[in-house]
Amino acid sequence: MKDWNKTVDKKIVEEVISNLEPRGIEVFLVDTSSQAKKKVLELVPQKSRVLAASSQTLQQIGLTEEFSDSEKYTSIRKEYMGLDHKKDADKIRVIRSTPDYIVGSVNAITKKGEAIIASNTGSQITAYVGGAKKVIWVIGTQKIVDNLDEGFKRIYEFVLPLESERLKKLYGIPSSVNKLLIFDKEVVPGRVTIIFVNESLGY
């Protein structure tokens, strides 16, 4: 069985980076999670309206807490969590879909540069596709796969069981892959940035 937590050779990362640039995506490569966190904070201006997407990668490197608790940023999550989820459902949908910055990760990225995001609710997908002014993905290099088929295999055989186990512990229910996004190219220059980290981060 494939070890989905194994980071790839630097030459492969460089190959992916060379394929991402023609797709309109800016890329940085760092060695450690602390360097990744520092880079993200350099890219996000203070006072920005920031949505930290649900991401084990962000949790691991301390960015979820940074954007939720710091007074330097306007936390979208804190904003909508303070609203009535039934009465204010439409307002929450708009707030969550149109941040200045959304920071998150992906579940797999192919050598050609196709990013794959699996979601239970789809709450982050609108912002990724076009709603957010800027998108930043922090990606451990263990998420690089040969092609889309291998990316889907990674999601269903590895990511989904781990996420289901996490949700069952928290809420007593499993997760599900209800929506899949294949992000092929960005047409707005400078909108999407990827920070590859030469560590196994998240799942």
C-alpha positions in Angstrom: 0.0 0.0 0.0 1.3 3.5 -0.9 2.6 5.6 2.0 0.4 8.8 1.6 2.4 10.6 4.3 5.8 10.4 2.5 7.2 13.6 1.1 8.4 13.6 -2.5 11.8 14.3 -3.9 12.7 18.0 -4.4 13.0 17.5 -8.1 9.4 16.5 -8.3 8.3 19.6 -6.3 10.3 21.7 -8.8 8.5 20.0 -11.6 5.1 20.8 -10.1 6.2 24.4 -9.5 7.2 24.8 -13.2 3.8 23.4 -14.2 1.9 25.7 -11.8 3.4 29.0 -13.0 1.8 28.8 -16.5 -1.5 28.1 -14.7 -1.4 31.5 -13.1 -0.5 30.4 -9.6 2.4 31.9 -7.7 4.4 29.3 -5.7 6.9 29.4 -2.8 8.8 26.4 -1.4 9.9 26.4 2.2 11.5 23.7 4.3 9.6 23.9 7.6 6.1 24.6 8.9 7.3 27.6 10.9 8.7 29.1 7.6 5.3 28.4 6.0 3.5 30.2 8.8 5.8 33.2 8.5 5.3 33.4 4.8 1.5 33.3 5.0 1.6 36.2 7.6 3.9 38.1 5.2 1.3 37.7 2.4 -1.8 38.6 4.4 -2.1 42.3 5.3 -3.2 43.2 8.8 -6.9 44.4 9.0 -7.8 42.0 6.2 -11.0 39.9 6.4 -9.6 36.4 6.6 -11.3 33.0 6.5 -9.1 30.2 7.8 -10.7 27.2 6.1 -11.2 24.0 8.1 -7.8 22.4 7.6 -5.6 20.1 9.7 -2.6 21.7 8.0 -3.5 25.2 9.4 -4.2 23.7 12.8 -0.9 22.0 12.8 1.2 25.1 12.0 -0.9 27.5 14.2 -2.6 29.5 11.6 -6.1 28.7 12.5 -5.5 30.1 16.0 -3.6 33.0 14.6 -6.4 34.2 12.4 -9.2 33.4 14.9 -7.7 35.0 18.0 -5.4 37.8 16.8 -6.7 41.4 16.8 -4.6 42.0 13.7 -7.2 40.5 11.4 -11.0 40.4 11.0 -11.8 36.7 11.5 -14.6 35.6 9.1 -15.2 32.5 11.2 -15.6 34.4 14.4 -18.0 36.8 12.6 -20.3 34.2 11.2 -20.2 31.9 14.3 -21.7 34.8 16.3 -24.8 34.9 14.0 -27.9 32.8 14.2 -27.3 30.0 11.7 -31.0 29.7 10.8 -32.2 33.3 10.8 -28.9 34.6 9.3 -28.2 31.8 6.9 -28.1 34.0 3.8 -25.9 36.5 5.5 -23.5 33.7 6.6 -23.4 32.3 3.1 -22.3 35.7 1.7 -19.8 36.4 4.5 -18.2 33.0 4.1 -18.0 33.2 0.4 -16.4 36.6 0.0 -13.4 37.1 2.3 -10.5 39.3 1.4 -8.3 36.2 2.0 -9.0 32.5 2.4 -6.2 30.4 3.7 -6.4 26.7 3.6 -4.9 23.6 1.9 -5.8 21.0 -0.7 -6.2 17.2 -0.5 -4.0 16.4 -3.4 -2.1 18.1 -6.2 -0.9 16.4 -9.4 2.5 16.7 -11.0 0.8 18.7 -13.8 -0.5 21.2 -11.2 -4.1 20.3 -10.8 -5.3 20.9 -7.2 -8.0 18.7 -5.8 -10.2 19.8 -2.9 -12.8 17.4 -1.4 -15.5 18.8 0.8 -18.4 17.5 2.9 -20.5 20.8 2.8 -18.7 22.8 0.1 -18.5 25.8 2.4 -15.0 26.8 1.3 -15.3 26.0 -2.4 -17.1 29.2 -3.5 -14.3 31.4 -1.9 -11.6 29.2 -3.6 -13.2 29.3 -7.0 -13.9 33.0 -7.3 -15.4 34.6 -4.2 -12.3 35.4 -2.3 -10.0 38.3 -3.4 -7.0 36.1 -2.6 -6.4 32.4 -2.0 -3.4 30.9 -0.1 -2.9 27.2 0.1 -0.3 25.7 2.4 0.6 22.2 1.1 2.8 19.5 2.5 4.7 17.9 -0.3 3.3 14.4 0.7 0.1 15.6 -1.1 1.8 15.6 -4.6 0.4 12.7 -6.7 1.1 11.4 -10.2 -2.3 12.3 -11.7 -6.0 12.9 -11.0 -6.8 9.2 -10.5 -4.2 8.9 -7.9 -5.4 12.1 -6.3 -9.0 10.6 -6.0 -7.5 7.4 -4.6 -5.6 9.4 -2.0 -8.8 11.2 -1.0 -11.1 8.1 -0.7 -8.6 5.7 0.7 -6.6 7.9 3.0 -8.1 11.4 3.7 -11.7 10.4 4.1 -11.2 7.7 6.7 -9.0 10.0 8.8 -11.5 12.9 8.6 -14.4 10.6 9.3 -12.7 9.3 12.5 -12.0 12.9 13.6 -15.6 13.9 13.1 -17.0 10.8 14.8 -14.9 11.7 17.9 -16.2 15.3 17.8 -19.8 14.9 16.7 -20.6 11.2 16.5 -21.0 11.2 12.7 -18.6 10.4 9.8 -17.5 12.7 7.0 -18.4 12.3 3.4 -17.0 13.5 0.0 -20.0 15.3 -1.3 -18.3 17.9 -3.4 -15.1 17.8 -5.3 -13.2 20.7 -6.8 -10.5 20.4 -9.5 -8.7 23.7 -9.6 -7.0 23.7 -13.0 -6.0 27.4 -13.6 -6.3 30.9 -12.2 -7.2 33.7 -14.7 -6.7 36.6 -12.3 -3.0 37.4 -11.9 -1.7 37.1 -8.4 -5.0 35.8 -6.9 -3.8 32.3 -5.9 -0.6 31.4 -4.0 0.7 28.0 -3.0 3.3 27.5 -0.3 4.8 24.1 -0.5 6.3 22.8 2.7 8.9 20.0 2.6 7.2 18.3 5.5 4.2 16.0 5.9 1.4 18.3 7.0 -2.3 17.6 7.6 -3.9 14.8 5.5 
